[in-house]
Amino acid sequence: MKDEKNKSRLKLVIKMQFVWLAVAILFHVASLIRVWMGLTPLSEAAPINSIISLCIIYIPLLYLGWKSHLVIYGLINGFVFGMMLFTGEIPRVMMYFSPEGIAAYPSAIGWFGGILINGIGIPLGFYGSFLALSLAWRQKSNHSIE
């Protein structure tokens, strides 16, 4: 009974991660449009590189989760979102408290958008990892749960 509930929760979290991915890609598309218009980008990262990186990393990762390869998804997901925490979220928060503040970031809206997008994506990623690994532990396998 509890496993069925966790399976449905994991599927919901993965769906939410797909929505998060779409929003993150749209953020960088908006940044790319701003660059084409001659304005500053929304983030320090190159928009095209960010879009490609997001697709290369997260689409296969979320596919693994959707197909219920629990251990692989859980471990890689935890690692990737952990890296996002330490390379994306924490530096942005620290920038806020620096002497320059968010004025050092290319765009205040981009800074806030990055904080918001990552602030939603990181907990989703860790929760997805927790659910996948707890299901795998109960089953003692990395086979599909369907």
Disulfide bonds with the S-S distance in Angstrom:
none
